[in-house]
Amino acid sequence: MRKVRSAGSTHSPQPRSLVKTGKEDKTTSLMSVQEVELVAVDPPMGSDNHIFALEPFTVRATLRTSYPINLVRAQFYTNLQHKLNPDGQWQGVDLTFVKKQEDGTSIFQSTFLGTSAGDFEYTIRMALRRILMHTRAKSSSISSSAPGGIGPVTSTDDEVEWKWASNFGQNGKIHVSPPSEDLPWTKGPQVAEVLHNLYIGNLSAASQCKELHFDALLNCSRECEVVAPPNIHYHKIPLADGANNTIRENDIRDAVAWVEQRLDQGAKTLVFCRAGLGRSGSVLISYLFYAHPEWTFQQTLDELWKVKSDVYPHKDLQNTLEKVFPRVLKPAPLLHRTGSVNGMASIKF
């Protein structure tokens, strides 16, 4: 096993009661998300926002509530394509609690990178996490952990009553243009080591492959060309830019097989595209998913994000990988490599 380097409106059900037990067995206390007030949204609801793909877009929600912060959820609800939403479906992403202000309001905020050009929308929604109490319990309480912590409280989107920012007007709009040539990844080589001898990087890094001592280059971009020195293995799989472009099964098989062959030869290998984020990121996700048959798709993402947090998968990549490399209880028969990676014994594959 190769070890990754560490580096609108909606109908809602009525809120459930909190059943108190002991001396108050028959008493219930009702928690209502209506008591969570959305004070402000930045960028404001109804605003038109223009950004470049891969440019940070920060969303902030200011809330007022008397409930402990660990019971409160604020979500950025959007169809924007970003690393947590490669398919561009409407979904909510929790905003992170940042701080409580002197006026008693609380700030929730997160930053997203749009991964595909297009027109998108967003709104904000809020909820209270459910605490389901059993009548056989000896006592009950609403406990709060450190600010922003979840503590013992867990819930799913189906278990909460959502309050929407509809009173702030229409949805906000996000117009995403193709990547700008002035973004950080254009300023020089950017490289991250994922596994021993396996790296992810941008076009600038590939252009300096000799200086960076690479033995093999896998070009995942359709528009970029690199003239590799004669002694460097070079292969190109022309993939379209933007997370809205799916990657074909044959291209995934080709990329994984080529990377595996180079690593078998002990070659220091760079997988790259223009920015070193989407297409090369999807290829690295594919290789790790293949090389670790015990990992789920989400585990694969989490491990790669430990090394490079801004990489993202292309649309439908999960479905394609689960078809090409179906999960099994035991390592697949085609696995053949042995050895130790970063101090950990490898599985045979």
C-alpha atoms as one frame of an Amber mdcrd trajectory, in Angstrom:
protein
   0.000   0.000   0.000   1.362   3.377  -0.904   0.836   5.782   1.978  -0.237
   9.311   1.176   2.068  12.016   2.455   0.842  13.913   5.522   0.991  17.221
   4.669 -36.403  29.195  -2.426 -39.054  27.870   0.025 -39.428  24.422   1.427
 -41.869  22.481   3.588 -40.268  21.455   6.861 -41.574  19.064   9.536 -42.520
  20.416  12.932 -39.546  20.469  15.323 -39.299  17.538  17.727 -39.619  17.986
  21.464 -36.797  17.433  23.884 -38.140  14.908  26.376 -36.910  15.507  29.895
 -36.897  12.562  32.258 -36.558  11.886  35.966 -38.835  14.220  37.929 -39.874
  15.902  34.676 -40.703  12.718  32.748 -43.830  14.168  31.129 -42.450  17.609
  30.375 -41.188  18.627  26.947 -39.169  21.606  25.822 -39.489  22.859  22.250
 -36.489  24.141  20.310 -37.345  26.304  17.308 -35.048  27.472  14.566 -37.307
  30.525  14.341 -35.355  31.782  17.349 -32.211  31.918  15.199 -32.066  35.293
  13.454 -30.065  35.906  10.307 -28.710  39.418  10.764 -26.563  39.802   7.637
 -25.133  37.929   4.657 -21.950  38.864   2.844 -22.009  38.995  -0.139 -25.610
  40.201   0.257 -28.566  38.190  -0.987 -29.621  39.390  -4.454 -26.116  40.594
  -5.317 -24.281  39.800  -8.558 -20.782  38.472  -7.938 -18.164  38.028 -10.640
 -15.160  35.802  -9.944 -12.649  33.704 -11.843 -12.584  29.940 -11.571 -10.155
  28.919  -8.803 -10.440  32.376  -7.231 -11.449  32.333  -3.531 -15.089  33.256
  -2.849 -15.805  33.904   0.836 -19.316  33.686   2.294 -20.163  35.089   5.725
 -23.399  34.809   7.711 -24.046  36.806  10.881 -26.538  35.156  13.249 -28.163
  36.059  16.545 -29.457  33.352  18.888 -29.707  32.510  22.564 -28.863  28.859
  21.914 -25.358  27.431  22.485 -23.274  27.798  19.335 -22.673  24.060  19.076
 -26.407  23.590  18.426 -26.520  26.070  15.540 -25.838  25.317  11.874 -25.471
  27.847   9.077 -25.111  26.619   5.510 -24.103  28.053   2.155 -26.763  26.475
  -0.097 -25.694  26.591  -3.729 -25.284  24.880  -7.079 -21.781  26.337  -7.435
 -19.306  23.705  -8.529 -16.488  23.463  -5.992 -14.389  20.667  -4.563 -17.201
  19.445  -2.282 -19.786  19.658  -5.071 -18.145  18.516  -8.330 -21.488  17.644
  -9.940 -22.973  21.123  -9.428 -26.125  19.928  -7.664 -27.988  22.120  -5.195
 -26.591  21.271  -1.787 -25.739  22.831   1.541 -22.244  23.147   2.967 -21.780
  24.034   6.621 -20.161  27.387   7.301 -17.526  27.381  10.035 -18.143  29.246
  13.287 -15.535  32.010  13.505 -16.297  34.157  16.532 -18.924  35.707  18.786
 -18.990  39.502  18.623 -19.465  42.043  21.394 -23.047  42.732  20.269 -23.912
  39.065  20.849 -24.051  38.059  17.194 -22.047  35.112  15.852 -20.046  34.934
  12.634 -20.086  31.828  10.425 -17.806  31.869   7.385 -16.148  29.676   4.761
 -14.226  30.165   1.515 -14.865  28.254  -1.702 -13.044  27.928  -5.032 -15.339
  27.744  -8.048 -14.048  24.905 -10.200 -15.936  25.531 -13.439 -16.991  28.557
 -15.463 -20.735  29.241 -15.499 -23.616  31.018 -13.789 -24.660  29.859 -10.330
 -26.827  30.961  -7.401 -26.744  30.724  -3.638 -28.701  31.385  -0.470 -28.176
  30.841   3.245 -30.097  28.524   5.540 -29.944  27.909   9.273 -30.934  25.062
  11.567 -30.683  23.701  15.084 -29.124  20.301  15.580 -31.532  17.711  16.968
 -30.932  16.158  20.373 -32.946  12.977  20.569 -33.562  12.034  24.177 -34.768
   8.568  25.290 -37.463   8.447  27.969 -35.494   5.823  29.817 -32.611   8.242
  30.377 -32.069   9.403  33.940 -31.578  13.039  33.009 -31.222  15.342  30.058
 -29.502  18.605  29.242 -28.348  20.686  26.321 -24.597  20.719  26.615 -22.261
  23.013  24.778 -18.657  22.345  23.940 -15.982  24.841  22.969 -17.193  27.552
  20.579 -17.734  26.099  17.145 -17.443  22.534  18.390 -20.095  19.949  17.786
 -19.653  18.119  21.079 -21.995  15.164  21.512 -24.660  16.557  19.189 -25.129
  14.988  15.774 -27.790  15.315  13.103 -28.409  14.868   9.405 -30.059  17.282
   6.989 -33.243  15.200   7.178 -33.418  15.607  10.955 -33.432  19.383  11.097
 -35.877  22.192  10.396 -34.306  24.706   8.044 -34.919  28.449   8.105 -34.133
  30.091   4.782 -32.846  33.563   4.008 -35.892  34.244   1.827 -36.712  37.448
   3.706 -33.413  38.870   2.419 -34.713  38.823  -1.169 -33.790  36.713  -4.166
 -30.836  34.365  -4.383 -27.356  35.752  -4.758 -25.716  35.144  -8.131 -22.183
  34.000  -8.896 -20.823  34.458 -12.412 -17.655  32.374 -12.774 -15.274  33.151
 -15.639 -12.459  30.883 -16.857  -9.293  31.023 -14.727  -7.339  34.267 -14.785
  -3.722  34.347 -15.817  -3.035  36.417 -12.686  -3.965  33.718 -10.165  -1.196
  32.375  -7.860  -0.664  29.128  -9.766   0.600  31.124 -12.770   3.440  32.744
 -10.813   5.836  29.812 -10.645   6.192  26.072 -10.086   3.850  24.528  -7.527
   4.524  20.925  -6.541   3.229  18.631  -3.792   4.485  15.121  -3.049   1.566
  12.694  -2.707   3.398   9.377  -2.495   7.025   8.386  -2.710   8.083   9.407
  -6.230   4.583  10.653  -7.139   3.897  14.400  -7.334   1.137  16.744  -8.451
   1.940  20.127  -9.965   1.173  22.896 -12.420   2.401  23.718 -15.924   5.224
  25.866 -14.588   6.575  22.920 -12.597   6.445  20.676 -15.657   8.309  23.308
 -17.669  11.109  23.112 -15.104  11.126  19.320 -14.930  14.886  19.083 -15.435
  15.666  21.531 -12.635  13.177  19.746 -10.354  14.742  16.371 -11.203  11.640
  14.632 -12.531  12.014  11.437 -14.553   8.458  11.283 -15.927   5.696  13.753
 -16.833   1.986  13.006 -17.266   0.285  15.950 -18.989  -3.453  15.959 -18.162
  -4.303  19.171 -20.038  -5.711  19.543 -23.522  -4.322  23.034 -24.151  -0.823
  22.848 -22.625   2.275  21.574 -24.377   5.631  20.784 -22.817   8.815  19.852
 -24.643  10.348  17.235 -22.382  14.079  16.423 -22.524  14.894  13.136 -24.304
  15.666  11.290 -21.067  12.284  12.080 -19.460   9.247   9.847 -19.983   6.379
  11.961 -21.336   2.731  11.082 -21.880  -0.283  13.276 -22.618  -3.942  12.576
 -21.893  -5.806  15.637 -23.239  -8.531  16.407 -20.694 -10.854  19.423 -20.913
 -10.555  22.119 -18.255 -13.378  22.704 -15.751 -15.022  20.397 -13.218 -18.171
  20.208 -15.373 -16.251  18.042 -17.873 -16.419  14.342 -17.069 -13.353  12.145
 -17.560 -13.827   9.037 -19.683 -13.204   5.552 -18.309 -10.525   4.872 -20.909
  -8.620   8.004 -19.944  -8.714   7.000 -16.282  -7.439   3.513 -17.084  -4.720
   4.966 -19.305  -3.568   7.441 -16.652  -3.558   4.921 -13.804  -1.689   2.313
 -15.848   0.934   4.840 -16.982   1.539   6.129 -13.457   1.774   2.576 -12.112
   4.335   1.668 -14.757   6.494   4.703 -13.988   6.421   4.001 -10.246   7.336
   0.374 -10.897  10.417   1.716 -12.661  11.294   3.943  -9.711  10.750   7.110
 -11.754  10.141  10.407  -9.992   6.787  11.215 -11.605   4.894  14.511 -11.968
   1.188  14.519 -12.846   0.292  18.024 -14.018  -2.238  20.265 -15.721  -2.322
  24.040 -16.138  -3.161  24.838 -12.505  -2.288  21.498 -10.922  -5.705  21.263
  -9.268  -8.600  19.769 -11.249  -7.507  17.458 -14.044  -4.275  16.368 -12.399
  -6.147  16.204  -9.094  -8.748  13.887 -10.619  -6.008  11.638 -11.993  -4.301
  11.466  -8.590  -7.664  10.692  -6.955  -8.128   7.922  -9.519  -4.710   6.449
  -8.867  -5.113   6.504  -5.080  -8.590   4.961  -5.383  -7.078   2.169  -7.496
  -4.051   1.669  -5.262  -6.111   1.511  -2.056  -9.067  -0.823  -2.694 -10.021
  -0.575   0.976 -10.684   3.175   0.681 -14.034   4.752  -0.130 -14.133   7.670
  -2.546 -14.496  10.087   0.366 -11.524   8.553   2.178  -9.483   8.987  -0.981
 -10.408  12.663  -1.172  -9.648  13.185   2.507  -6.188  11.622   2.209  -5.257
  13.682  -0.844  -6.579  16.870   0.765  -4.177  16.309   3.644  -1.400  16.849
   1.116  -2.991  19.456  -1.161  -6.256  20.887   0.082  -7.230  22.774  -3.088
  -7.376  19.872  -5.548 -10.845  18.863  -6.694 -12.565  16.036  -8.595 -14.323
  16.434 -11.914 -18.024  15.748 -12.416 -19.155  12.100 -12.049 -15.658  10.971
 -11.055 -16.947   8.994  -8.078 -19.423   7.011 -10.186 -16.806   6.338 -12.838
 -14.166   5.157 -10.366 -16.598   2.895  -8.523 -17.393   1.293 -11.869 -13.798
   0.981 -13.082 -12.330  -0.022  -9.709 -15.226  -1.558  -7.717 -14.690  -1.814
  -3.988 -13.909  -5.290  -2.672 -13.483  -6.777   0.792  -9.971  -7.932  -0.024
  -7.277  -6.402  -2.269  -7.973  -6.998  -5.948  -6.093  -9.926  -7.611  -4.257
  -7.574 -10.010  -2.273  -6.079  -7.135   1.352  -7.080  -7.132   3.593  -4.496
  -5.506   5.161  -5.123  -2.094   7.360  -3.114   0.180   7.180  -0.338   2.718
   6.031   3.186   2.072   6.838   5.895   4.591   7.427   3.324   7.295   4.161
   1.435   6.744   3.972  -2.067   5.353   2.329  -2.153   1.935  -0.483  -4.430
   0.867   0.351  -6.684  -2.031  -0.978  -5.366  -5.275
